[in-house]
Amino acid sequence: MARIDLDHIRHAYTATPQAPSDYALKEVNHVFEDGGAYALLGPSGCGKTTLLNIISGLLTPSHGRILLGDKDVTRLRTEDRNIAQVFQFPVVYDTMTVFDNLAFPLRNRHVAEAEVKRKVEEILDVIDLRAMANRRAQGLTADLKQKVSLGRGLVRSDVSAILFDEPLTVIDPHMKWQLRSQLKLLHRQFGYTMVYVTHDQTEALTFADKVVVMYDGEIVQIGTPAELFDRPSHTFVGYFIGSPGMNVLPVKLNGATATIGDLQIALPAAATVSAGAKTELGIRPEFVRLSAEGMPVTITKVEDVGRHKVARSTLAGQPLTIVVPEDDEIPSDPRVTFAPEAINIYADSWRVKTEA
Ligand SMILES: Nc1ncnc2c1ncn2[C@@H]1O[C@H](COP(=O)(O)OP(=O)(O)OP(=O)(O)O)[C@@H](O)[C@H]1O
């Protein structure tokens, strides 16, 4: 396995890009560590597939270099990059048996037949298809075929990285969870470098050690699920991760005080921002406390979602979502306080350090 070095990568699909908006990838300059499990997460069109295709070699970036380990592979074809790929839809050889499909990448590299057998049987257990090993792939359902594709991606242990492009799209919902757990287990066992594209946050958060959040052609944060939840680097991360997403309120800043309308909110420490920046305060609905004390809110709607209630309200004319513990009553004169340690401050959408 190898680390993946994305060295000032930019990509435009147009021949003569000029404005930043001409670039599907604006500037990606990050390292994916050897043996890390990374999920590329972001909304449709943010550039996930473009980045994955640049790593795999299906696409050559307009600018920048890509290194696998110490080797510059920017100009190498996919076949010469030593990576395994699993796509959204199954790629199997219909006339071959399930066993032979899995054995194919190994036999292609002249692995000894005893080792082929050992490895294929191990993978058959992972994808739970041992009973079908001798069946032709042709007659299998789409989700079984996709399991075979997944297995083929996992069968070689000498690859630099394994890339997955929304591989569970065609898999039954209850199977998805099982396969995801299996992938995670395999990752722990063998230490593969894995990059997994998805637009599903549950899938990303359960699969990956590090989630790479992309937005509008940029990586806006790489972090553990906890880091993305507690300290979103960009307001988009706050909004995209978590359900409901983070509240983002326009505020004026003065040292360690944020002002919204006539209300003042004490910050854990002073936030320094450049003059003229758009300043906002982020607070997750879980850390807004509804009480008899604090800043007055107007509750507009309460949704009971089982484990807790979600109250939609307005604070100084701005929308504010509050997570209310299931057994708590909504007070008749509702007020809120913000847990100070859970407050994040943003200048032009990027987080500003406020820790003392
Ligand atoms: N072959 C192409 N030619 C021109 N533009 C493209 C091409 N492929 C992608 N794009 C554009 O590049 C941007 C990024 O697309 P990309 O497919 O990488 O996003 P994505 O995050 O993978 O989206 P999705 O989740 O929908 O697959 C989009 O604006 C898309 O329209």
The ligand as an ORCA input file, in Angstrom:
! r2SCAN-3c Opt
* xyz 0 1
  N     -16.653     14.761    -18.692
  C     -16.998     15.954    -18.243
  N     -17.039     17.020    -19.075
  C     -17.383     18.249    -18.625
  N     -17.712     18.518    -17.343
  C     -17.700     17.503    -16.475
  C     -17.349     16.163    -16.867
  N     -17.416     15.356    -15.778
  C     -17.795     16.158    -14.748
  N     -17.969     17.429    -15.158
  C     -18.348     18.581    -14.311
  O     -17.375     18.710    -13.291
  C     -17.988     19.017    -12.030
  C     -17.632     17.958    -11.014
  O     -18.238     16.719    -11.395
  P     -17.992     15.336    -10.654
  O     -18.652     14.260    -11.445
  O     -16.543     15.185    -10.363
  O     -18.779     15.579     -9.291
  P     -19.279     14.520     -8.214
  O     -19.066     15.191     -6.902
  O     -18.630     13.204     -8.427
  O     -20.823     14.430     -8.528
  P     -21.833     13.152     -8.443
  O     -22.000     12.856     -6.967
  O     -23.079     13.666     -9.064
  O     -21.181     12.042     -9.203
  C     -19.482     19.141    -12.310
  O     -19.780     20.489    -12.508
  C     -19.666     18.340    -13.592
  O     -20.744     18.860    -14.343
*
